[in-house]
């Protein structure tokens, strides 16, 4: 059954006046936050599942997760949810593979191509080199990469404007802090993740120019995306330094932050998926990144005979990025702050607020 679309209650819609919850983690992956002007070109769930294939056989789709694998409660799980929903709706033959490490990625992508998969996904900004190699070897196959841009005629690059959502949570952090000191914990010190943290700091200082923002990466390799123990230790250290709100940018490691938040009774944010229930009343909101929407949309269009290579962006304006409905915290945050956040989002969407994107500089 297709993922159910969460709808924000009427009071929150009136207060916020923008589509925070239209991006909720259990939203309809088939609602398609696509940047393409063709809108609605993807087929309905009743479309033939064998359109691009041969001999009437089900379309074969492969998905290679990021190195943190399934169970990260973040972007890997979201990619899988979008693919599984598409498998249910369109009857595709889906193969999901989890690499033990990045070194295995190229071989696993090649195996998926050799196995006859017609559309193959690779999840993660670190998949550029292995995907490029395999896509060049198999020009007759179609590929999609999440969080990276690969300029090949058979590759669709699914990118998200995470900086827009990160600006919003930074602004909210500045509204909610009582110590005037907030933090962020990325997996690594790399441009793609610094894109989140820089915009988070910008959003916070937009509300309060004097706020202090601590930033401490977990590590220097992909294992940092799956190290909740180290995340927890860093979070506890930050909380002990009078930081009262922390934003994680580290995939599956984020669960360690929620443990620390509960132990110290301090605030945190979720990221990528709706993680608000992982520390109810303490996770102020989650910055939603609709990887499930992007995967479902790409499969839907492919099954219908539509594959567009090139960059496809998902942001605030097309519900590819957003915040949760804050079901555990909206009373804590208050209608006044929610109204301010609504105004900030509108100003980002109109361009009145220009959010920094360090990867574009």
For each residue, the residues with C-beta under 8 A, 3 or more apart:
1: 4 85 88
2: 28 29 30 45 85 88 89
3: 26 27 28 29 30 81 82 85 292 296
4: 1 26 27 28
5: 22 24 26 27 28 31
6: 21 24 25 26 27 274 325
7: 21 22
8: 12 13 16 20 21 22 24 325
9: 12 13 325
10: 13 14
11: 14 15
12: 8 9 15 16 20 21 325 326 330 338
13: 8 9 10 16 17
14: 10 11 17
15: 11 12 335 338 339 342
16: 8 12 13 20 338 339 341 342
17: 13 14 339 342 346
18: 342 345 346
19: 22 23 319 322
20: 8 12 16 23 285 322 323 324 325 326 345
21: 6 7 8 12 24 322 323 324 325
22: 5 7 8 19 27 319 322
23: 19 20 27 33 288 290 319 320 321 322 323
24: 5 6 8 21 27 274 288 322 324 325
25: 6 78 273 274 275 286 288 324
26: 3 4 5 6 274
27: 3 4 5 6 22 23 24 31 290 292 293 319
28: 2 3 4 5 31
29: 2 3 81 82 85 86 290 292 293 295 296 297
30: 2 3 42 45 85 86 89 296 297 300
31: 5 27 28 293 319
32: 40 42 293 296 297 300
33: 23 290 293 294 297 314 318 319 320
34: 39 297 312 314 318
35: 312 313 314 318
36: 39 41 308 312
37:
38: 41 306
39: 34 36
40: 32
41: 36 38 301 304 306
42: 30 32 297 300 301 303 304 306
43: 46 47 90 300 301 303 304
44: 47
45: 2 30 89 90
46: 43
47: 43 44 51 90 303 304
48: 51 303
49: 58 59 90 91 92 303
50: 53 55 56 57 58 59
51: 47 48 59 303 304 305
52: 59 118 119 302 303 305 307
53: 50 56 57 58 59 60 118
54: 57
55: 50
56: 50 53
57: 50 53 54 60 93
58: 49 50 53 91 92 93
59: 49 50 51 52 53 90 92 93 118 119 302 303
60: 53 57 92 93 95 115 116 117 118 119
61: 83 86 87 92 93 94 95 117 118 119 120 121 299 302
62: 94 95 96 97 109 112 113 115 117 119 120 121
63: 79 80 83 94 95 96 97 120 121 123 295
64: 97 98 99 105 108 109 112 120 121 122 123 127
65: 68 69 70 76 79 80 96 97 98 99 123
66: 69 72 75 76 99 123 124 126 127 222 225 251
67: 99 100 101 102 105 124 126 222 223 225 226
68: 65 72 74 76 222 225 226 251 252
69: 65 66 72 76 98 99 226
70: 65 76 77 80 96 98
71: 76 77 252
72: 66 68 69 75 76 77 225 226 251 252
73: 77 252 254 255 273 275 278
74: 68 77 78 251 252 254 271 272 273
75: 66 72 78 79 123 124 146 147 251 272 273 289 291
76: 65 66 68 69 70 71 72 79 80 123 251 252
77: 70 71 72 73 74 80 81 273
78: 25 74 75 81 82 272 273 289 290 291 292 295
79: 63 65 75 76 82 83 121 123 146 291 292 295
80: 63 65 70 76 77 83 84 96
81: 3 29 77 78 84 85 292
82: 3 29 78 79 85 86 291 292 293 294 295 296 299
83: 61 63 79 80 86 87 94 96 121 295 296 299
84: 80 81 87 88 94
85: 1 2 3 29 30 81 82 88 89 292 296
86: 29 30 61 82 83 89 90 92 94 295 296 299 300 303
87: 61 83 84 90 91 92 93 94
88: 1 2 84 85
89: 2 30 45 85 86 300
90: 43 45 47 49 59 86 87 299 300 303
91: 49 58 87
92: 49 58 59 60 61 86 87 299 303
93: 57 58 59 60 61 87
94: 61 62 63 83 84 86 87
95: 60 61 62 63 112 115 117
96: 62 63 65 70 80 83
97: 62 63 64 65 108 111 112
98: 64 65 69 70
99: 64 65 66 67 69 102 104 105 108
100: 67 104
101: 67 104 222
102: 67 99 105 126 130 222
103: 106
104: 99 100 101 107 108
105: 64 67 99 102 108 109 122 127 130 131
106: 103 109 110 129 130 133 134
107: 104 110 111
108: 64 97 99 104 105 111 112
109: 62 64 105 106 112 113 120 122 130 131 134
110: 106 107 113 114 134 137
111: 97 107 108 114 115
112: 62 64 95 97 108 109 115 117 120
113: 62 109 110 117 120 134 137 138 141
114: 110 111
115: 60 62 95 111 112
116: 60
117: 60 61 62 95 112 113 120 141
118: 52 53 59 60 61 141 142 302
119: 52 59 60 61 62 141 142 143 144 298 299 302 307
120: 61 62 63 64 109 112 113 117 134 141 142 143 144
121: 61 62 63 64 79 83 143 144 145 146 295 298
122: 64 105 109 127 130 131 143 144 145 146
123: 63 64 65 66 75 76 79 127 146 147 291
124: 66 67 75 127 146 147 148
125: 128 147 148 192
126: 66 67 102 148 222
127: 64 66 105 122 123 124 130 131 145 146 148
128: 125 131 132 145 148 149 150
129: 106 132 133
130: 102 105 106 109 122 127 133 134
131: 105 109 122 127 128 134 135 143 145 148 150 155
132: 128 129 135 136 150 152 155
133: 106 129 130 136 137
134: 106 109 110 113 120 130 131 137 138 143
135: 131 132 138 139 141 143 150 152 154 155
136: 132 133 139 152
137: 110 113 133 134
138: 113 134 135 141 154
139: 135 136 153 154
140: 154
141: 113 117 118 119 120 135 138 154
142: 118 119 120 154 155 156 302 307
143: 119 120 121 122 131 134 135 150 152 154 155 156
144: 119 120 121 122 155 156 157 158 295 298
145: 121 122 127 128 131 148 149 150 155 156 157 158
146: 75 79 121 122 123 124 127 158 291 294 295
147: 75 123 124 125 158 159 160 192
148: 124 125 126 127 128 131 145 157 159
149: 128 145 157 159 311
150: 128 131 132 135 143 145 155 157
151: 155
152: 132 135 136 143 155 309
153: 139 309
154: 135 138 139 140 141 142 143 309
155: 131 132 135 142 143 144 145 150 151 152 309
156: 142 143 144 145 298 307 308 309 310 312
157: 144 145 148 149 150 310 311 312
158: 144 145 146 147 291 294 295 298 312 314
159: 147 148 149 311 312 313 314
160: 147 289 290 291 294 313 314 315 320 321
161: 164 165 313 314 315 316 320 321 355 357
162: 165 166 195 196 199 287 289 321
163: 166 167 195 196 198 199 355 356 357
164: 161 167 168 199 315 316 321 348 355
165: 161 162 168 169 287 288 289 316 321 322 323
166: 162 163 169 170 195 196 197 199 200 203 247 249 287
167: 163 164 170 171 199 200 202 203 206 344 348 353 355
168: 164 165 171 172 203 287 323 341 344 345 348
169: 165 166 172 173 200 203 247 269 284 285 287 323
170: 166 167 173 174 182 199 200 201 202 203 204 205 206 207 213 247
171: 167 168 174 175 203 204 206 207 340 341 344
172: 168 169 175 176 203 284 285 333 337 341
173: 169 170 176 177 182 200 203 204 245 247 267 269 284
174: 170 171 177 182 203 204 205 206 207 208 211
175: 171 172 207 333 337 340 341
176: 172 173 245 267 284 333 337
177: 173 174 180 181 182 211 244 245
178: 244
179: 242 243 244
180: 177 208 210 211 212
181: 177 211 212 214 241 242 243 244
182: 170 173 174 177 204 211 212 213 214 243 244 245 246 247
183: 213 214 215 216 235 238 243 245 246 247
184: 196 197 200 201 213 214 215 246 247 248 249
185: 215 216 217 218 231 234 235 238 246 247 248 249 250 253 257
186: 189 193 194 196 197 215 217 218 248 249 250
187: 193 217 218 219 222 224 225 249 250 251 253
188: 193 217 218 219 220 221 224
189: 186 193 194 217 220
190: 193 194
191: 194 195 358 359
192: 125 147 195 359
193: 186 187 188 189 190 196 197 217 249 250
194: 186 189 190 191 197 198 358
195: 162 163 166 191 192 198 199 357 358 359
196: 162 163 166 184 186 193 199 200 247 249 271
197: 166 184 186 193 194 200 201 215 247 249
198: 163 194 195 201 202 356 358
199: 162 163 164 166 167 170 195 196 202 203 355 356 357
200: 166 167 169 170 173 184 196 197 203 204 213 247
201: 170 184 197 198 204 205 213 215
202: 167 170 198 199 205 206 355 356
203: 166 167 168 169 170 171 172 173 174 199 200 206 207 344 355
204: 170 171 173 174 182 200 201 207 208 211 213
205: 170 174 201 202 208 209 211 213
206: 167 170 171 174 202 203 344 353
207: 170 171 174 175 203 204 211 340
208: 174 180 204 205 211
209: 205
210: 180
211: 174 177 180 181 182 204 205 207 208
212: 180 181 182
213: 170 182 183 184 200 201 204 205
214: 181 182 183 184 238 241 243
215: 183 184 185 186 197 201
216: 183 185 234 237 238
217: 185 186 187 188 189 193 220 224
218: 185 186 187 188 224 227 230 231 234 250 253
219: 187 188 223 224 227 230
220: 188 189 217 224
221: 188 224
222: 66 67 68 101 102 126 187 225
223: 67 219 226 227
224: 187 188 217 218 219 220 221 227 230 250 253
225: 66 67 68 72 187 222 250 251 252 253
226: 67 68 69 72 223 251 252 253
227: 218 219 223 224 230 231 250 253 256
228: 231 232 252 253 254 255 256 257 259
229: 232 233 256
230: 218 219 224 227 233 234 253 256
231: 185 218 227 228 234 235 248 250 253 254 255 256 257 260
232: 228 229 235 236 256 257 259 260
233: 229 230 236 237 256
234: 185 216 218 230 231 237 238
235: 183 185 231 232 238 239 246 256 257 260 261 268
236: 232 233 239 240 260 263 264
237: 216 233 234 240 241
238: 183 185 214 216 234 235 241 243 246
239: 235 236 243 244 246 260 261 264 266
240: 236 237
241: 181 214 237 238
242: 179 181
243: 179 181 182 183 214 238 239 246 266
244: 177 178 179 181 182 239 266 267
245: 173 176 177 182 183 266 267 268 269 284
246: 182 183 184 185 235 238 239 243 257 260 261 266 267 268 269
247: 166 169 170 173 182 183 184 185 196 197 200 268 269 271 287
248: 184 185 186 231 253 254 257 268 269 270 271
249: 166 184 185 186 187 193 196 197 271
250: 185 186 187 193 218 224 225 227 231 253 254
251: 66 68 72 74 75 76 187 225 226 254 272
252: 68 71 72 73 74 76 225 226 228 255
253: 185 187 218 224 225 226 227 228 230 231 248 250 256 257
254: 73 74 228 231 248 250 251 257 258 270 271 275
255: 73 228 231 252 258 259 278
256: 227 228 229 230 231 232 233 235 253 259 260
257: 185 228 231 232 235 246 248 253 254 260 261 268
258: 254 255 261 262 268 275 278 279 282 283
259: 228 232 255 256 262 263
260: 231 232 235 236 239 246 256 257 263 264 266 268
261: 235 239 246 257 258 264 265 266 267 268 279 282 283
262: 258 259 265 279 282
263: 236 259 260
264: 236 239 260 261
265: 261 262 282
266: 239 243 244 245 246 260 261 282
267: 173 176 244 245 246 261 282 283 284
268: 235 245 246 247 248 257 258 260 261 279 282 283 284
269: 169 173 245 246 247 248 283 284 285 286 287
270: 248 254 273 274 275 276 278 283 285 286 287 324
271: 74 196 247 248 249 254 275 286 287 289
272: 74 75 78 251 275 286 287 288 289 291
273: 25 73 74 75 77 78 270 286 288 289
274: 6 24 25 26 270 277 286 288 324
275: 25 73 254 258 270 271 272 278 283 286
276: 270 280 283 285 286 324 326 327 328 329
277: 274 280 283 328
278: 73 255 258 270 275 283
279: 258 261 262 268 282 283
280: 276 277 283 328
281: 328 329 332
282: 258 261 262 265 266 267 268 279
283: 258 261 267 268 269 270 275 276 277 278 279 280 286 328 329
284: 169 172 173 176 245 267 268 269 326 329 332 333
285: 20 169 172 269 270 276 323 324 326 329 333
286: 25 269 270 271 272 273 274 275 276 283 323 324
287: 162 165 166 168 169 247 269 270 271 272 321 322 323
288: 23 24 25 165 272 273 274 321 322 323 324
289: 75 78 160 162 165 271 272 273 314 320 321
290: 23 27 29 33 78 160 293 294 314 319 320 321 322
291: 75 78 79 82 123 146 158 160 272 294 295
292: 3 27 29 78 79 81 82 85 295 296
293: 27 29 31 32 33 82 290 296 297 314 319 320
294: 33 82 146 158 160 290 291 297 298 312 314 320
295: 29 63 78 79 82 83 86 121 144 146 158 291 292 298 299
296: 3 29 30 32 82 83 85 86 292 293 299 300
297: 29 30 32 33 34 42 293 294 300 301
298: 119 121 144 156 158 294 295 301 302 312
299: 61 82 83 86 90 92 119 295 296 302 303
300: 30 32 42 43 86 89 90 296 297 303 304
301: 41 42 43 297 298 304 306 307 308
302: 52 59 61 118 119 142 298 299 305 306 307
303: 42 43 47 48 49 51 52 59 86 90 92 299 300
304: 41 42 43 47 51 300 301
305: 51 52 302
306: 38 41 42 301 302
307: 52 119 142 156 301 302
308: 36 156 301 312
309: 152 153 154 155 156
310: 156 157
311: 149 157 159
312: 34 35 36 156 157 158 159 294 298 308
313: 35 159 160 161 320
314: 33 34 35 158 159 160 161 289 290 293 294 318 319 320 321
315: 160 161 164 318 320 321
316: 161 164 165 319 320 321 322 345 348 349
317: 349
318: 33 34 35 314 315
319: 19 22 23 27 31 33 290 293 314 316 322
320: 23 33 160 161 289 290 293 294 313 314 315 316
321: 23 160 161 162 164 165 287 288 289 290 314 315 316
322: 19 20 21 22 23 24 165 287 288 290 316 319
323: 20 21 23 165 168 169 285 286 287 288 326 341
324: 20 21 24 25 270 274 276 285 286 288 327
325: 6 8 9 12 20 21 24 330
326: 12 20 276 284 285 323 329 330 333 338
327: 276 324 330
328: 276 277 280 281 283
329: 276 281 283 284 285 326 332 333
330: 12 325 326 327 333 338
331: 334
332: 281 284 329
333: 172 175 176 284 285 326 329 330 337 338
334: 331 337 338
335: 15 338 339
336: 339 340
337: 172 175 176 333 334 340 341
338: 12 15 16 326 330 333 334 335 341 342
339: 15 16 17 335 336 342 343
340: 171 175 207 336 337 343 344
341: 16 168 171 172 175 323 337 338 344 345
342: 15 16 17 18 338 339 345 346
343: 339 340 346 347
344: 167 168 171 203 206 340 341 347 348 353
345: 18 20 168 316 341 342 348 349
346: 17 18 342 343 349 350
347: 343 344 350 352 353
348: 164 167 168 316 344 345 351 352 353 355
349: 316 317 345 346
350: 346 347
351: 348 354
352: 347 348
353: 167 206 344 347 348
354: 351
355: 161 163 164 167 199 202 203 348
356: 163 198 199 202
357: 161 163 195 199 360 361
358: 191 194 195 198 361
359: 191 192 195
360: 357
361: 357 358
